[in-house]
C-alpha cells in the first residue's frame, strides 16, 4: 500500500499515541517530547491535567477507530475524532521537502497533536479503507497498527508478535502430537 510520506508518518504518530502507556501522569509530556519533530519549534509540552486527559481521550478515540467492526462504526468514531481537530493546513519545506502541515504553526501542542493524528488517520481510512486499521492478534498484545501489506492480510502489530504467535502455535501442535 502506498501513501504519501507526511500522511503516512501522521498516521504512525496516531498509532504511536494509541499504543502509548498512560499510567504515568507525565506520559503526555514524554510522548510529545519523543515526537518533537511534529511540533513547531518552541511549542510548550507542559500540559495541564485537563489537557493531559484530553490527549488521553484522543488516544482512546484513535484506538476506537481501529477497534470498529463496521464502516458505520468507523465513520462515527472517526468523525468524533475529526470534530476535535482544528485544521489550518499550510505548506512548508522546513525539512528540505515540500509537504503540508495540518495545524497552525502557533497552535498549542494538544491542538497540533489532535489535528495531526485526526487528519492522518482519516486520510488512511478514506483513501485505503477502514479495514487497514487493526489490533494485534497476538496473545497479551492489544497494540493498534496500520496494515500496509499489499493484500491487506496483516494480523500482528510487529514481526516480534507474529513470530511469538507462530512459535506458540508450533509448540502447542508439538505438545498435542506427543
CNS distance restraints for C-alpha pairs under 8 A (distance, minus, plus):
assign (resid   1 and name CA) (resid 148 and name CA) 5.05 0.50 0.50
assign (resid   1 and name CA) (resid 149 and name CA) 6.06 0.50 0.50
assign (resid   1 and name CA) (resid 150 and name CA) 5.50 0.50 0.50
assign (resid   2 and name CA) (resid 148 and name CA) 7.68 0.50 0.50
assign (resid   3 and name CA) (resid   7 and name CA) 6.96 0.50 0.50
assign (resid   3 and name CA) (resid   8 and name CA) 6.11 0.50 0.50
assign (resid   3 and name CA) (resid 124 and name CA) 7.88 0.50 0.50
assign (resid   4 and name CA) (resid   8 and name CA) 5.86 0.50 0.50
assign (resid   5 and name CA) (resid   9 and name CA) 6.14 0.50 0.50
assign (resid   6 and name CA) (resid  10 and name CA) 6.02 0.50 0.50
assign (resid   6 and name CA) (resid  99 and name CA) 6.72 0.50 0.50
assign (resid   6 and name CA) (resid 100 and name CA) 7.39 0.50 0.50
assign (resid   7 and name CA) (resid  11 and name CA) 6.25 0.50 0.50
assign (resid   7 and name CA) (resid 120 and name CA) 5.15 0.50 0.50
assign (resid   7 and name CA) (resid 123 and name CA) 7.03 0.50 0.50
assign (resid   7 and name CA) (resid 124 and name CA) 7.79 0.50 0.50
assign (resid   8 and name CA) (resid  12 and name CA) 6.25 0.50 0.50
assign (resid   8 and name CA) (resid 120 and name CA) 6.98 0.50 0.50
assign (resid   8 and name CA) (resid 124 and name CA) 7.88 0.50 0.50
assign (resid   9 and name CA) (resid  13 and name CA) 6.14 0.50 0.50
assign (resid   9 and name CA) (resid 120 and name CA) 7.78 0.50 0.50
assign (resid  10 and name CA) (resid  14 and name CA) 6.40 0.50 0.50
assign (resid  10 and name CA) (resid 116 and name CA) 6.09 0.50 0.50
assign (resid  10 and name CA) (resid 117 and name CA) 5.84 0.50 0.50
assign (resid  10 and name CA) (resid 119 and name CA) 7.69 0.50 0.50
assign (resid  10 and name CA) (resid 120 and name CA) 4.72 0.50 0.50
assign (resid  10 and name CA) (resid 121 and name CA) 7.36 0.50 0.50
assign (resid  11 and name CA) (resid  15 and name CA) 6.19 0.50 0.50
assign (resid  11 and name CA) (resid 117 and name CA) 6.07 0.50 0.50
assign (resid  11 and name CA) (resid 120 and name CA) 4.57 0.50 0.50
assign (resid  11 and name CA) (resid 121 and name CA) 5.04 0.50 0.50
assign (resid  11 and name CA) (resid 124 and name CA) 7.40 0.50 0.50
assign (resid  12 and name CA) (resid  16 and name CA) 6.06 0.50 0.50
assign (resid  12 and name CA) (resid 146 and name CA) 7.98 0.50 0.50
assign (resid  13 and name CA) (resid  17 and name CA) 6.12 0.50 0.50
assign (resid  13 and name CA) (resid  35 and name CA) 7.98 0.50 0.50
assign (resid  13 and name CA) (resid 117 and name CA) 6.36 0.50 0.50
assign (resid  14 and name CA) (resid  18 and name CA) 6.25 0.50 0.50
assign (resid  14 and name CA) (resid  59 and name CA) 7.53 0.50 0.50
assign (resid  14 and name CA) (resid  62 and name CA) 6.69 0.50 0.50
assign (resid  14 and name CA) (resid 116 and name CA) 7.93 0.50 0.50
assign (resid  14 and name CA) (resid 117 and name CA) 4.63 0.50 0.50
assign (resid  14 and name CA) (resid 118 and name CA) 7.56 0.50 0.50
assign (resid  14 and name CA) (resid 120 and name CA) 7.35 0.50 0.50
assign (resid  14 and name CA) (resid 121 and name CA) 6.76 0.50 0.50
assign (resid  15 and name CA) (resid  19 and name CA) 6.18 0.50 0.50
assign (resid  15 and name CA) (resid  62 and name CA) 7.39 0.50 0.50
assign (resid  15 and name CA) (resid  63 and name CA) 7.99 0.50 0.50
assign (resid  15 and name CA) (resid 144 and name CA) 6.10 0.50 0.50
assign (resid  15 and name CA) (resid 145 and name CA) 6.25 0.50 0.50
assign (resid  15 and name CA) (resid 146 and name CA) 7.68 0.50 0.50
assign (resid  16 and name CA) (resid  20 and name CA) 6.06 0.50 0.50
assign (resid  17 and name CA) (resid  31 and name CA) 7.67 0.50 0.50
assign (resid  17 and name CA) (resid  59 and name CA) 5.49 0.50 0.50
assign (resid  18 and name CA) (resid  59 and name CA) 4.50 0.50 0.50
assign (resid  18 and name CA) (resid  60 and name CA) 6.33 0.50 0.50
assign (resid  18 and name CA) (resid  62 and name CA) 5.90 0.50 0.50
assign (resid  18 and name CA) (resid  63 and name CA) 5.48 0.50 0.50
assign (resid  18 and name CA) (resid 143 and name CA) 7.79 0.50 0.50
assign (resid  18 and name CA) (resid 144 and name CA) 6.81 0.50 0.50
assign (resid  19 and name CA) (resid  59 and name CA) 7.91 0.50 0.50
assign (resid  19 and name CA) (resid 143 and name CA) 5.57 0.50 0.50
assign (resid  19 and name CA) (resid 144 and name CA) 6.40 0.50 0.50
assign (resid  20 and name CA) (resid  31 and name CA) 7.70 0.50 0.50
assign (resid  21 and name CA) (resid  27 and name CA) 7.32 0.50 0.50
assign (resid  22 and name CA) (resid  27 and name CA) 5.53 0.50 0.50
assign (resid  22 and name CA) (resid  28 and name CA) 7.72 0.50 0.50
assign (resid  22 and name CA) (resid  56 and name CA) 7.42 0.50 0.50
assign (resid  23 and name CA) (resid  27 and name CA) 7.15 0.50 0.50
assign (resid  26 and name CA) (resid  30 and name CA) 6.36 0.50 0.50
assign (resid  27 and name CA) (resid  31 and name CA) 6.01 0.50 0.50
assign (resid  28 and name CA) (resid  32 and name CA) 6.05 0.50 0.50
assign (resid  28 and name CA) (resid  45 and name CA) 7.97 0.50 0.50
assign (resid  28 and name CA) (resid  47 and name CA) 7.46 0.50 0.50
assign (resid  28 and name CA) (resid  52 and name CA) 6.00 0.50 0.50
assign (resid  28 and name CA) (resid  55 and name CA) 7.10 0.50 0.50
assign (resid  29 and name CA) (resid  33 and name CA) 6.01 0.50 0.50
assign (resid  29 and name CA) (resid  45 and name CA) 5.41 0.50 0.50
assign (resid  29 and name CA) (resid  46 and name CA) 6.25 0.50 0.50
assign (resid  29 and name CA) (resid  47 and name CA) 6.96 0.50 0.50
assign (resid  30 and name CA) (resid  34 and name CA) 6.13 0.50 0.50
assign (resid  31 and name CA) (resid  35 and name CA) 6.39 0.50 0.50
assign (resid  32 and name CA) (resid  36 and name CA) 5.83 0.50 0.50
assign (resid  32 and name CA) (resid  45 and name CA) 6.33 0.50 0.50
assign (resid  32 and name CA) (resid 109 and name CA) 7.84 0.50 0.50
assign (resid  33 and name CA) (resid  45 and name CA) 7.00 0.50 0.50
assign (resid  35 and name CA) (resid  39 and name CA) 7.81 0.50 0.50
assign (resid  38 and name CA) (resid 113 and name CA) 7.99 0.50 0.50
assign (resid  39 and name CA) (resid  43 and name CA) 6.46 0.50 0.50
assign (resid  39 and name CA) (resid 109 and name CA) 6.92 0.50 0.50
assign (resid  39 and name CA) (resid 112 and name CA) 6.88 0.50 0.50
assign (resid  40 and name CA) (resid 105 and name CA) 5.82 0.50 0.50
assign (resid  40 and name CA) (resid 106 and name CA) 7.37 0.50 0.50
assign (resid  43 and name CA) (resid 106 and name CA) 7.95 0.50 0.50
assign (resid  43 and name CA) (resid 108 and name CA) 6.65 0.50 0.50
assign (resid  43 and name CA) (resid 109 and name CA) 6.20 0.50 0.50
assign (resid  44 and name CA) (resid 108 and name CA) 7.26 0.50 0.50
assign (resid  44 and name CA) (resid 109 and name CA) 6.56 0.50 0.50
assign (resid  45 and name CA) (resid 109 and name CA) 6.22 0.50 0.50
assign (resid  47 and name CA) (resid  51 and name CA) 5.56 0.50 0.50
assign (resid  47 and name CA) (resid  52 and name CA) 5.80 0.50 0.50
assign (resid  47 and name CA) (resid 110 and name CA) 7.97 0.50 0.50
assign (resid  48 and name CA) (resid  52 and name CA) 6.11 0.50 0.50
assign (resid  49 and name CA) (resid  53 and name CA) 6.14 0.50 0.50
assign (resid  50 and name CA) (resid  54 and name CA) 6.32 0.50 0.50
assign (resid  51 and name CA) (resid  55 and name CA) 6.14 0.50 0.50
assign (resid  51 and name CA) (resid 110 and name CA) 7.09 0.50 0.50
assign (resid  52 and name CA) (resid  56 and name CA) 6.31 0.50 0.50
assign (resid  53 and name CA) (resid  57 and name CA) 6.24 0.50 0.50
assign (resid  54 and name CA) (resid  58 and name CA) 6.23 0.50 0.50
assign (resid  55 and name CA) (resid  59 and name CA) 6.32 0.50 0.50
assign (resid  55 and name CA) (resid 110 and name CA) 6.68 0.50 0.50
assign (resid  55 and name CA) (resid 114 and name CA) 7.51 0.50 0.50
assign (resid  56 and name CA) (resid  60 and name CA) 6.23 0.50 0.50
assign (resid  57 and name CA) (resid  61 and name CA) 6.19 0.50 0.50
assign (resid  58 and name CA) (resid  62 and name CA) 6.34 0.50 0.50
assign (resid  58 and name CA) (resid  81 and name CA) 6.92 0.50 0.50
assign (resid  58 and name CA) (resid 114 and name CA) 6.62 0.50 0.50
assign (resid  59 and name CA) (resid  63 and name CA) 6.34 0.50 0.50
assign (resid  60 and name CA) (resid  64 and name CA) 6.02 0.50 0.50
assign (resid  61 and name CA) (resid  65 and name CA) 6.28 0.50 0.50
assign (resid  61 and name CA) (resid  77 and name CA) 6.72 0.50 0.50
assign (resid  61 and name CA) (resid  78 and name CA) 7.68 0.50 0.50
assign (resid  61 and name CA) (resid  80 and name CA) 7.73 0.50 0.50
assign (resid  61 and name CA) (resid  81 and name CA) 6.15 0.50 0.50
assign (resid  62 and name CA) (resid  66 and name CA) 6.63 0.50 0.50
assign (resid  62 and name CA) (resid  78 and name CA) 7.81 0.50 0.50
assign (resid  62 and name CA) (resid  81 and name CA) 7.40 0.50 0.50
assign (resid  62 and name CA) (resid 118 and name CA) 7.93 0.50 0.50
assign (resid  62 and name CA) (resid 121 and name CA) 7.86 0.50 0.50
assign (resid  63 and name CA) (resid  67 and name CA) 6.23 0.50 0.50
assign (resid  63 and name CA) (resid 144 and name CA) 6.61 0.50 0.50
assign (resid  64 and name CA) (resid  68 and name CA) 6.13 0.50 0.50
assign (resid  64 and name CA) (resid  77 and name CA) 6.70 0.50 0.50
assign (resid  65 and name CA) (resid  73 and name CA) 7.70 0.50 0.50
assign (resid  65 and name CA) (resid  74 and name CA) 5.31 0.50 0.50
assign (resid  65 and name CA) (resid  77 and name CA) 5.57 0.50 0.50
assign (resid  65 and name CA) (resid  78 and name CA) 6.10 0.50 0.50
assign (resid  65 and name CA) (resid 133 and name CA) 7.79 0.50 0.50
assign (resid  66 and name CA) (resid  74 and name CA) 7.73 0.50 0.50
assign (resid  66 and name CA) (resid 130 and name CA) 7.98 0.50 0.50
assign (resid  66 and name CA) (resid 133 and name CA) 4.99 0.50 0.50
assign (resid  66 and name CA) (resid 134 and name CA) 5.08 0.50 0.50
assign (resid  66 and name CA) (resid 135 and name CA) 6.56 0.50 0.50
assign (resid  66 and name CA) (resid 144 and name CA) 6.58 0.50 0.50
assign (resid  66 and name CA) (resid 145 and name CA) 7.90 0.50 0.50
assign (resid  67 and name CA) (resid 133 and name CA) 7.98 0.50 0.50
assign (resid  67 and name CA) (resid 134 and name CA) 6.55 0.50 0.50
assign (resid  67 and name CA) (resid 135 and name CA) 6.67 0.50 0.50
assign (resid  68 and name CA) (resid  73 and name CA) 5.54 0.50 0.50
assign (resid  68 and name CA) (resid  74 and name CA) 5.44 0.50 0.50
assign (resid  69 and name CA) (resid  73 and name CA) 6.68 0.50 0.50
assign (resid  69 and name CA) (resid  74 and name CA) 7.47 0.50 0.50
assign (resid  70 and name CA) (resid  74 and name CA) 6.26 0.50 0.50
assign (resid  71 and name CA) (resid  75 and name CA) 6.09 0.50 0.50
assign (resid  71 and name CA) (resid 130 and name CA) 6.61 0.50 0.50
assign (resid  72 and name CA) (resid  76 and name CA) 6.25 0.50 0.50
assign (resid  73 and name CA) (resid  77 and name CA) 6.16 0.50 0.50
assign (resid  74 and name CA) (resid  78 and name CA) 5.77 0.50 0.50
assign (resid  74 and name CA) (resid 130 and name CA) 6.81 0.50 0.50
assign (resid  75 and name CA) (resid  79 and name CA) 5.83 0.50 0.50
assign (resid  76 and name CA) (resid  80 and name CA) 6.25 0.50 0.50
assign (resid  77 and name CA) (resid  81 and name CA) 6.35 0.50 0.50
assign (resid  78 and name CA) (resid  82 and name CA) 6.08 0.50 0.50
assign (resid  78 and name CA) (resid 118 and name CA) 7.62 0.50 0.50
assign (resid  78 and name CA) (resid 122 and name CA) 6.81 0.50 0.50
assign (resid  79 and name CA) (resid  83 and name CA) 6.00 0.50 0.50
assign (resid  80 and name CA) (resid  84 and name CA) 7.00 0.50 0.50
assign (resid  81 and name CA) (resid  85 and name CA) 7.00 0.50 0.50
assign (resid  81 and name CA) (resid 118 and name CA) 5.96 0.50 0.50
assign (resid  82 and name CA) (resid 115 and name CA) 7.56 0.50 0.50
assign (resid  82 and name CA) (resid 118 and name CA) 5.46 0.50 0.50
assign (resid  82 and name CA) (resid 119 and name CA) 7.24 0.50 0.50
assign (resid  82 and name CA) (resid 122 and name CA) 7.95 0.50 0.50
assign (resid  84 and name CA) (resid 114 and name CA) 6.84 0.50 0.50
assign (resid  84 and name CA) (resid 115 and name CA) 7.34 0.50 0.50
assign (resid  85 and name CA) (resid 111 and name CA) 6.93 0.50 0.50
assign (resid  85 and name CA) (resid 114 and name CA) 5.69 0.50 0.50
assign (resid  85 and name CA) (resid 115 and name CA) 4.25 0.50 0.50
assign (resid  85 and name CA) (resid 116 and name CA) 7.89 0.50 0.50
assign (resid  85 and name CA) (resid 118 and name CA) 6.46 0.50 0.50
assign (resid  85 and name CA) (resid 119 and name CA) 7.85 0.50 0.50
assign (resid  86 and name CA) (resid 103 and name CA) 6.65 0.50 0.50
assign (resid  86 and name CA) (resid 111 and name CA) 6.80 0.50 0.50
assign (resid  86 and name CA) (resid 115 and name CA) 5.75 0.50 0.50
assign (resid  87 and name CA) (resid 102 and name CA) 5.39 0.50 0.50
assign (resid  87 and name CA) (resid 103 and name CA) 5.09 0.50 0.50
assign (resid  87 and name CA) (resid 104 and name CA) 7.33 0.50 0.50
assign (resid  87 and name CA) (resid 115 and name CA) 5.96 0.50 0.50
assign (resid  88 and name CA) (resid 102 and name CA) 5.77 0.50 0.50
assign (resid  88 and name CA) (resid 103 and name CA) 4.97 0.50 0.50
assign (resid  88 and name CA) (resid 104 and name CA) 5.30 0.50 0.50
assign (resid  89 and name CA) (resid 100 and name CA) 6.32 0.50 0.50
assign (resid  89 and name CA) (resid 101 and name CA) 5.39 0.50 0.50
assign (resid  89 and name CA) (resid 102 and name CA) 4.19 0.50 0.50
assign (resid  89 and name CA) (resid 103 and name CA) 5.64 0.50 0.50
assign (resid  89 and name CA) (resid 104 and name CA) 6.65 0.50 0.50
assign (resid  90 and name CA) (resid 100 and name CA) 5.51 0.50 0.50
assign (resid  90 and name CA) (resid 101 and name CA) 5.48 0.50 0.50
assign (resid  90 and name CA) (resid 102 and name CA) 6.70 0.50 0.50
assign (resid  90 and name CA) (resid 103 and name CA) 7.68 0.50 0.50
assign (resid  90 and name CA) (resid 104 and name CA) 7.34 0.50 0.50
assign (resid  91 and name CA) (resid  98 and name CA) 6.89 0.50 0.50
assign (resid  91 and name CA) (resid  99 and name CA) 5.67 0.50 0.50
assign (resid  91 and name CA) (resid 100 and name CA) 4.45 0.50 0.50
assign (resid  91 and name CA) (resid 101 and name CA) 6.36 0.50 0.50
assign (resid  92 and name CA) (resid  97 and name CA) 7.86 0.50 0.50
assign (resid  92 and name CA) (resid  98 and name CA) 5.67 0.50 0.50
assign (resid  92 and name CA) (resid  99 and name CA) 5.70 0.50 0.50
assign (resid  92 and name CA) (resid 100 and name CA) 6.18 0.50 0.50
assign (resid  92 and name CA) (resid 101 and name CA) 7.28 0.50 0.50
assign (resid  93 and name CA) (resid  97 and name CA) 5.00 0.50 0.50
assign (resid  93 and name CA) (resid  98 and name CA) 4.52 0.50 0.50
assign (resid  93 and name CA) (resid  99 and name CA) 6.48 0.50 0.50
assign (resid  94 and name CA) (resid  98 and name CA) 7.93 0.50 0.50
assign (resid 101 and name CA) (resid 116 and name CA) 7.72 0.50 0.50
assign (resid 102 and name CA) (resid 112 and name CA) 7.73 0.50 0.50
assign (resid 102 and name CA) (resid 115 and name CA) 6.44 0.50 0.50
assign (resid 102 and name CA) (resid 116 and name CA) 5.76 0.50 0.50
assign (resid 102 and name CA) (resid 119 and name CA) 7.13 0.50 0.50
assign (resid 103 and name CA) (resid 107 and name CA) 6.97 0.50 0.50
assign (resid 103 and name CA) (resid 111 and name CA) 7.24 0.50 0.50
assign (resid 103 and name CA) (resid 112 and name CA) 5.25 0.50 0.50
assign (resid 103 and name CA) (resid 115 and name CA) 5.99 0.50 0.50
assign (resid 103 and name CA) (resid 116 and name CA) 6.71 0.50 0.50
assign (resid 104 and name CA) (resid 112 and name CA) 7.29 0.50 0.50
assign (resid 107 and name CA) (resid 111 and name CA) 6.11 0.50 0.50
assign (resid 107 and name CA) (resid 112 and name CA) 6.23 0.50 0.50
assign (resid 108 and name CA) (resid 112 and name CA) 6.32 0.50 0.50
assign (resid 109 and name CA) (resid 113 and name CA) 6.03 0.50 0.50
assign (resid 110 and name CA) (resid 114 and name CA) 5.98 0.50 0.50
assign (resid 111 and name CA) (resid 115 and name CA) 5.91 0.50 0.50
assign (resid 112 and name CA) (resid 116 and name CA) 5.97 0.50 0.50
assign (resid 113 and name CA) (resid 117 and name CA) 6.17 0.50 0.50
assign (resid 114 and name CA) (resid 118 and name CA) 5.99 0.50 0.50
assign (resid 115 and name CA) (resid 119 and name CA) 6.00 0.50 0.50
assign (resid 116 and name CA) (resid 120 and name CA) 5.99 0.50 0.50
assign (resid 117 and name CA) (resid 121 and name CA) 5.89 0.50 0.50
assign (resid 118 and name CA) (resid 122 and name CA) 5.99 0.50 0.50
assign (resid 119 and name CA) (resid 123 and name CA) 6.13 0.50 0.50
assign (resid 120 and name CA) (resid 124 and name CA) 6.58 0.50 0.50
assign (resid 121 and name CA) (resid 125 and name CA) 6.32 0.50 0.50
assign (resid 122 and name CA) (resid 126 and name CA) 5.96 0.50 0.50
assign (resid 123 and name CA) (resid 127 and name CA) 5.77 0.50 0.50
assign (resid 123 and name CA) (resid 128 and name CA) 7.95 0.50 0.50
assign (resid 124 and name CA) (resid 128 and name CA) 5.42 0.50 0.50
assign (resid 124 and name CA) (resid 129 and name CA) 6.88 0.50 0.50
assign (resid 124 and name CA) (resid 130 and name CA) 7.73 0.50 0.50
assign (resid 124 and name CA) (resid 132 and name CA) 7.81 0.50 0.50
assign (resid 125 and name CA) (resid 129 and name CA) 4.65 0.50 0.50
assign (resid 125 and name CA) (resid 130 and name CA) 4.67 0.50 0.50
assign (resid 125 and name CA) (resid 131 and name CA) 7.90 0.50 0.50
assign (resid 125 and name CA) (resid 132 and name CA) 7.24 0.50 0.50
assign (resid 125 and name CA) (resid 133 and name CA) 7.87 0.50 0.50
assign (resid 126 and name CA) (resid 130 and name CA) 7.32 0.50 0.50
assign (resid 128 and name CA) (resid 132 and name CA) 6.88 0.50 0.50
assign (resid 131 and name CA) (resid 152 and name CA) 7.81 0.50 0.50
assign (resid 132 and name CA) (resid 146 and name CA) 5.60 0.50 0.50
assign (resid 132 and name CA) (resid 147 and name CA) 4.82 0.50 0.50
assign (resid 132 and name CA) (resid 148 and name CA) 7.24 0.50 0.50
assign (resid 132 and name CA) (resid 152 and name CA) 6.54 0.50 0.50
assign (resid 133 and name CA) (resid 144 and name CA) 7.31 0.50 0.50
assign (resid 133 and name CA) (resid 145 and name CA) 5.94 0.50 0.50
assign (resid 133 and name CA) (resid 146 and name CA) 4.72 0.50 0.50
assign (resid 133 and name CA) (resid 147 and name CA) 6.11 0.50 0.50
assign (resid 134 and name CA) (resid 144 and name CA) 5.69 0.50 0.50
assign (resid 134 and name CA) (resid 145 and name CA) 5.46 0.50 0.50
assign (resid 134 and name CA) (resid 146 and name CA) 6.41 0.50 0.50
assign (resid 134 and name CA) (resid 147 and name CA) 7.25 0.50 0.50
assign (resid 134 and name CA) (resid 155 and name CA) 7.39 0.50 0.50
assign (resid 135 and name CA) (resid 142 and name CA) 5.77 0.50 0.50
assign (resid 135 and name CA) (resid 143 and name CA) 5.57 0.50 0.50
assign (resid 135 and name CA) (resid 144 and name CA) 4.43 0.50 0.50
assign (resid 135 and name CA) (resid 145 and name CA) 6.12 0.50 0.50
assign (resid 135 and name CA) (resid 155 and name CA) 7.53 0.50 0.50
assign (resid 135 and name CA) (resid 156 and name CA) 7.29 0.50 0.50
assign (resid 135 and name CA) (resid 157 and name CA) 7.15 0.50 0.50
assign (resid 136 and name CA) (resid 141 and name CA) 6.11 0.50 0.50
assign (resid 136 and name CA) (resid 142 and name CA) 5.40 0.50 0.50
assign (resid 136 and name CA) (resid 143 and name CA) 5.48 0.50 0.50
assign (resid 136 and name CA) (resid 144 and name CA) 6.29 0.50 0.50
assign (resid 136 and name CA) (resid 145 and name CA) 7.14 0.50 0.50
assign (resid 136 and name CA) (resid 155 and name CA) 5.90 0.50 0.50
assign (resid 136 and name CA) (resid 156 and name CA) 4.37 0.50 0.50
assign (resid 136 and name CA) (resid 157 and name CA) 5.04 0.50 0.50
assign (resid 136 and name CA) (resid 161 and name CA) 7.91 0.50 0.50
assign (resid 137 and name CA) (resid 141 and name CA) 7.19 0.50 0.50
assign (resid 137 and name CA) (resid 142 and name CA) 7.47 0.50 0.50
assign (resid 137 and name CA) (resid 155 and name CA) 5.66 0.50 0.50
assign (resid 137 and name CA) (resid 156 and name CA) 5.52 0.50 0.50
assign (resid 138 and name CA) (resid 142 and name CA) 7.70 0.50 0.50
assign (resid 138 and name CA) (resid 156 and name CA) 6.43 0.50 0.50
assign (resid 138 and name CA) (resid 161 and name CA) 5.81 0.50 0.50
assign (resid 138 and name CA) (resid 162 and name CA) 6.99 0.50 0.50
assign (resid 138 and name CA) (resid 164 and name CA) 7.80 0.50 0.50
assign (resid 138 and name CA) (resid 165 and name CA) 5.96 0.50 0.50
assign (resid 139 and name CA) (resid 165 and name CA) 7.42 0.50 0.50
assign (resid 141 and name CA) (resid 161 and name CA) 7.87 0.50 0.50
assign (resid 143 and name CA) (resid 157 and name CA) 6.25 0.50 0.50
assign (resid 144 and name CA) (resid 157 and name CA) 6.63 0.50 0.50
assign (resid 145 and name CA) (resid 156 and name CA) 7.71 0.50 0.50
assign (resid 145 and name CA) (resid 157 and name CA) 5.33 0.50 0.50
assign (resid 147 and name CA) (resid 152 and name CA) 6.05 0.50 0.50
assign (resid 147 and name CA) (resid 153 and name CA) 7.42 0.50 0.50
assign (resid 147 and name CA) (resid 154 and name CA) 5.62 0.50 0.50
assign (resid 148 and name CA) (resid 152 and name CA) 6.89 0.50 0.50
assign (resid 148 and name CA) (resid 154 and name CA) 7.86 0.50 0.50
assign (resid 149 and name CA) (resid 153 and name CA) 6.58 0.50 0.50
assign (resid 149 and name CA) (resid 154 and name CA) 6.52 0.50 0.50
assign (resid 155 and name CA) (resid 162 and name CA) 7.92 0.50 0.50
assign (resid 156 and name CA) (resid 161 and name CA) 6.07 0.50 0.50
assign (resid 156 and name CA) (resid 162 and name CA) 5.66 0.50 0.50
assign (resid 157 and name CA) (resid 161 and name CA) 6.68 0.50 0.50
assign (resid 157 and name CA) (resid 162 and name CA) 7.82 0.50 0.50
assign (resid 158 and name CA) (resid 162 and name CA) 6.40 0.50 0.50
assign (resid 159 and name CA) (resid 163 and name CA) 5.94 0.50 0.50
assign (resid 160 and name CA) (resid 164 and name CA) 6.08 0.50 0.50
assign (resid 161 and name CA) (resid 165 and name CA) 6.11 0.50 0.50
assign (resid 162 and name CA) (resid 166 and name CA) 6.17 0.50 0.50
assign (resid 163 and name CA) (resid 167 and name CA) 6.11 0.50 0.50
assign (resid 164 and name CA) (resid 168 and name CA) 6.12 0.50 0.50
assign (resid 165 and name CA) (resid 169 and name CA) 6.10 0.50 0.50
assign (resid 166 and name CA) (resid 170 and name CA) 6.17 0.50 0.50
assign (resid 167 and name CA) (resid 171 and name CA) 6.13 0.50 0.50
assign (resid 168 and name CA) (resid 172 and name CA) 6.12 0.50 0.50
assign (resid 169 and name CA) (resid 173 and name CA) 6.24 0.50 0.50
assign (resid 170 and name CA) (resid 174 and name CA) 6.22 0.50 0.50
assign (resid 171 and name CA) (resid 175 and name CA) 6.11 0.50 0.50
assign (resid 172 and name CA) (resid 176 and name CA) 6.26 0.50 0.50
assign (resid 173 and name CA) (resid 177 and name CA) 6.24 0.50 0.50
assign (resid 174 and name CA) (resid 178 and name CA) 6.40 0.50 0.50
